[in-house]
Amino acid sequence: MPRHAMPLYTYIMNEFKNISTKKIWLIIGIITLTIVVLLLFKILFNLLLLTLAAVLMATYFLGCANLLHRKLKLSKGLSLAIAIIVNIILIGSFFWLVGARLEQQFSSLTGTMPQTIEHAKSQLQKNPVGSKFLNYLNNSGNSQKTVSAVKKFFSSAFGILSDVYIILLLGIFFTASPSTYKKGIVLLLPVKAKEKGDQLLNEIYGLLKNWIKGQLFGFLFIAVLTGLGLWILGMPMVLTLAIIAGLLNFIPNFGPVIALVPAVLIAFTQGSTNALWVIGLYTLIQVIQSAVTQPLIQKKMVRIPPALIIFGQVAMGLLGGFWGVLLATPVVAIIMTIIKKLYVEEQSKHKYEMQKS
């Protein structure tokens, strides 16, 4: 019977009968496996992000150890031990010197945030433009959402002791024996892919090391300039605001805007003019940072289109919250490196071979 003369249901059933039972079970198995993998990925996504953070920490320590090994001609084991001890001493000394003051300032910042927001609203109400802006937020219902989002971000960003513990624990193991985990990953690959997999892991390691260098330089640059600028303006909580600005510099695009929020709210307590000075200070620092540190980072890393970074941040933020936004850039860079190595370069080679023949 011709296809057009046969009812659709009958045609589908006949085609279904032509498929062997083995193929049916194979299709069901593939679909089931795909669903299970996706569910596991969703459940374990936060753990994967913490693992990446631990890899970044291990990369930092190994980078410091390699620097000592090259400059001082020490053994790799001794260089690694010195690198870890020196970093622990530096971090411990910092918190010993300014830890109590930093904790006091941050507690004051979080405790007085609701009153600070209300004071900022009253200051804006005195200005015609500010009054219109507040009316727009109130009418659109975005005011409460914005306040709750800011509170949620800062509470999640600084209430992550359990996550930090996991990162430190994993980072210690990765730092102590990186080759063990690298070899384990390579062993899981097919025989033909082992060499390329080893090269890819080395390339990702170099990428992450360069990203860390750029981010640390950017952190110091932003924190020092912000602290000096706020001190000159006579702002309170200079240390806390400077460290927040430096840390949030790790988040491109959104980080500087988020760091500006508490600084402007506190500045409003001293008058709207101070708030404008703070906005101008943060804007100037970002302009300088874009002209000085950003080109240095881009030279070391894979060039990522800005729109792709924003898309990655939004997507990672929806999936992983604070850690997703924080680690979005290295994740996007790793994905781009993998695609470039495994697909783009293969396509270009194939095209070249076709043209050559």
C-alpha positions in Angstrom: 0.0 0.0 0.0 1.4 3.4 -0.8 2.5 5.7 2.1 -0.1 8.4 1.3 -3.0 5.8 1.3 -2.0 4.4 4.7 -3.3 5.9 8.0 -0.6 7.6 10.0 -1.1 5.4 13.1 -0.8 2.2 11.0 2.3 3.5 9.2 4.0 4.3 12.6 3.1 0.9 14.0 4.5 -0.9 10.9 7.7 1.1 11.1 8.0 0.4 14.9 7.6 -3.3 14.2 10.4 -3.2 11.7 12.8 -2.1 14.4 14.4 -5.0 16.2 14.0 -5.5 20.0 17.7 -5.0 20.4 17.6 -1.6 18.8 14.6 -0.6 20.9 16.4 -1.5 24.1 19.5 0.3 22.9 17.6 3.5 22.2 15.9 3.3 25.7 19.3 2.7 27.3 20.8 5.8 25.6 17.9 8.0 26.6 17.9 6.7 30.2 21.7 7.2 30.4 21.4 10.7 29.1 18.7 11.6 31.6 20.8 10.1 34.5 23.9 12.0 33.4 22.0 15.3 33.2 20.4 14.7 36.6 23.8 13.9 38.1 25.4 16.9 36.5 22.7 19.1 38.0 23.1 17.6 41.4 26.9 17.6 41.4 27.3 21.0 39.6 28.1 22.9 42.8 30.7 20.2 43.8 32.3 20.5 40.3 32.6 24.3 40.8 34.2 23.7 44.2 36.6 21.2 42.6 37.5 23.9 40.0 38.2 26.4 42.8 40.4 23.8 44.5 42.3 23.2 41.2 42.8 27.0 40.9 44.2 27.0 44.5 46.5 24.1 43.7 47.6 25.9 40.4 48.5 29.0 42.4 50.7 27.1 44.9 52.3 25.1 42.1 53.0 28.3 40.2 54.7 29.8 43.2 56.7 26.6 43.7 57.8 26.6 40.1 58.9 30.2 40.4 61.0 29.4 43.4 62.4 26.3 41.7 63.5 28.4 38.7 64.9 31.4 40.5 66.5 29.7 43.6 67.3 26.4 42.0 65.7 24.5 44.9 64.2 21.0 44.6 60.5 20.9 43.6 59.4 19.4 46.9 61.3 22.1 48.9 60.0 24.8 46.6 56.4 23.7 47.1 56.8 23.5 50.9 58.3 27.0 51.1 55.6 28.4 48.7 52.8 27.0 50.9 54.4 28.1 54.2 55.1 31.6 52.9 51.6 32.1 51.7 50.1 30.8 54.9 52.4 33.2 56.9 51.4 36.1 54.6 47.6 35.4 54.9 47.9 34.8 58.7 49.9 38.0 59.2 47.3 40.0 57.2 44.4 38.7 59.3 46.4 39.1 62.5 47.2 42.7 61.8 43.8 43.8 60.3 41.5 40.8 61.0 39.8 42.3 64.0 39.3 45.7 62.4 38.1 44.0 59.2 35.6 41.9 61.1 34.3 44.9 63.0 33.9 47.0 59.9 32.1 44.2 58.0 29.8 43.5 60.9 29.0 47.2 61.1 28.4 47.2 57.3 25.9 44.3 57.3 24.2 45.5 60.5 23.6 49.0 59.4 22.7 48.2 55.8 18.9 48.5 56.2 19.3 52.0 57.9 21.8 53.0 55.3 19.4 52.1 52.5 16.6 54.1 54.1 18.9 57.1 54.6 20.0 56.8 50.9 16.3 56.9 49.9 15.6 60.0 51.9 18.6 61.7 50.3 17.4 60.7 46.8 13.9 62.0 47.6 15.4 65.5 48.1 16.6 65.5 44.5 14.1 65.7 41.6 16.0 63.1 39.5 16.5 60.9 42.5 12.8 61.2 43.4 11.7 60.1 39.9 14.2 57.2 40.0 12.8 56.0 43.4 9.2 56.3 42.1 10.1 54.2 39.1 11.6 51.5 41.3 8.6 51.5 43.7 6.1 51.4 40.9 7.8 48.6 39.0 8.3 46.6 42.2 12.1 46.3 41.6 13.1 48.1 44.8 12.5 45.2 47.2 13.9 42.8 44.7 17.1 44.8 44.4 17.6 45.1 48.1 16.9 41.4 48.7 19.3 40.5 45.9 22.1 42.6 47.3 21.6 41.1 50.8 21.4 37.6 49.4 24.6 38.1 47.4 26.7 39.4 50.3 25.3 36.9 52.7 26.1 34.0 50.3 29.5 35.5 49.3 30.7 35.8 52.9 28.9 32.9 54.5 30.7 30.1 52.7 32.9 28.5 55.4 31.8 25.0 54.5 32.6 25.5 50.8 36.0 27.0 51.7 36.7 24.0 53.8 36.0 21.6 50.9 38.1 23.8 48.6 41.0 23.8 51.0 40.8 20.0 51.5 40.7 19.2 47.8 43.3 21.9 47.0 45.8 20.3 49.5 45.4 16.9 47.8 45.7 18.4 44.3 48.8 20.4 45.4 50.5 17.5 47.0 50.2 15.2 44.0 49.0 16.9 40.8 50.5 14.2 38.5 48.4 11.5 40.1 45.1 13.1 39.2 46.4 14.2 35.8 47.5 10.6 35.0 44.2 9.3 36.2 42.3 11.5 33.8 44.6 10.5 30.9 44.2 6.8 31.7 40.4 7.2 31.3 40.8 8.4 27.8 40.9 6.1 24.7 44.4 5.1 23.5 44.2 7.4 20.5 43.2 10.4 22.6 45.7 10.0 25.4 48.4 12.2 23.8 46.0 14.9 22.8 44.4 14.7 26.2 47.7 15.2 28.0 48.5 18.2 25.8 45.0 19.7 26.5 45.4 19.3 30.3 48.8 21.1 30.0 47.2 23.9 28.0 44.4 24.3 30.5 46.9 24.4 33.4 48.8 27.2 31.7 45.5 29.0 31.0 44.4 28.8 34.6 47.9 29.9 35.9 47.8 33.0 33.7 44.3 33.8 34.7 45.3 33.6 38.4 48.3 35.9 37.8 46.1 38.5 36.1 43.4 38.3 38.8 45.8 38.7 41.7 47.4 41.7 40.0 44.0 43.1 39.4 42.9 42.5 43.0 45.9 44.3 44.4 45.6 47.1 41.9 41.9 47.7 42.6 42.1 47.3 46.4 45.0 49.7 46.8 43.6 52.4 44.5 40.1 52.1 46.1 41.5 52.2 49.6 43.6 55.3 48.8 40.7 57.0 47.1 38.2 56.3 49.8 40.8 57.4 52.5 41.3 60.7 50.6 37.5 61.3 50.5 37.3 60.6 54.2 35.0 57.6 53.9 34.5 55.2 56.8 35.1 51.4 56.5 37.9 52.0 54.0 39.6 48.6 54.6 36.4 46.6 54.1 35.2 48.5 51.1 38.7 48.2 49.4 38.9 44.5 50.0 35.3 44.0 48.7 36.2 46.0 45.6 39.4 43.9 45.0 37.6 40.6 45.6 34.7 41.5 43.3 37.1 42.4 40.6 37.3 38.6 40.0 33.8 38.9 38.5 34.0 40.8 35.2 31.2 43.3 34.3 29.0 42.7 37.4 31.7 42.7 40.1 32.6 46.5 40.0 28.9 47.4 40.0 28.1 45.2 43.0 31.2 46.6 44.8 29.9 50.1 44.2 26.6 49.5 45.9 27.7 49.4 49.6 30.3 52.2 49.0 27.6 54.6 47.6 25.1 53.7 50.3 27.6 54.5 53.0 28.6 57.7 51.1 24.9 58.8 51.2 25.1 58.9 55.0 27.6 61.8 54.5 25.6 63.6 51.8 24.7 63.1 48.2 27.9 65.0 47.1 30.0 62.4 48.7 28.1 59.7 46.9 28.8 61.3 43.6 32.5 61.5 44.4 32.5 57.8 45.3 30.8 57.0 42.0 33.4 59.1 40.1 36.2 57.4 42.0 35.0 53.9 41.2 34.4 54.8 37.6 37.9 56.3 37.3 39.5 53.2 38.8 37.7 51.0 36.4 38.8 53.1 33.5 42.4 52.9 34.6 42.1 49.2 35.3 40.7 48.6 31.8 43.6 50.5 30.3 46.4 48.9 32.4 45.6 45.5 33.8 43.0 44.2 31.4 45.3 44.3 28.4 47.9 42.3 30.4 45.3 39.7 31.3 44.0 39.4 27.7 47.5 38.8 26.4 47.8 35.8 28.7 44.4 34.3 28.3 42.1 33.1 25.5 40.4 36.1 24.0 36.8 35.8 25.1 34.1 38.0 23.5 32.4 40.2 26.2 28.9 39.0 25.2 30.0 35.4 25.8 31.4 36.2 29.2 28.1 37.9 30.2 26.1 34.9 28.9 28.4 32.5 30.8 28.0 34.6 34.0 24.2 34.6 33.8 24.0 30.9 33.0 26.6 29.9 35.6 24.8 32.2 38.2 21.5 30.4 37.6 23.1 27.0 37.9 25.7 27.6 40.7 24.9 30.9 42.5 27.8 32.9 43.8 30.4 30.3 42.9 29.0 30.1 39.4 29.3 33.8 38.8 32.8 33.9 40.4 34.2 31.0 38.3 32.3 31.8 35.1 35.2 33.3 33.3 37.7 30.4 33.8 34.9 27.9 33.0 34.1 29.7 29.7 37.9 29.9 28.9 38.3 26.2 29.6 35.3 25.3 27.3 36.7 27.5 24.6 40.1 25.9 24.9 38.6 22.4 24.6 36.5 23.3 21.6 39.4 25.0 19.9 41.7 22.0 20.5 39.3 19.2 19.8 37.1 20.7 17.1 38.3 24.0 15.6 41.9 22.9 15.0 40.7 19.6 13.6 38.3 21.4 11.2 41.1 23.7 10.0 43.4 20.8 9.5 40.7 19.0 7.5 40.1 22.1 5.4 43.8 22.5 4.8 44.1 18.9 3.7 41.2 19.2 1.3 42.7 22.3 -0.3 46.0 20.7 -0.5 44.7 17.7 -2.3 
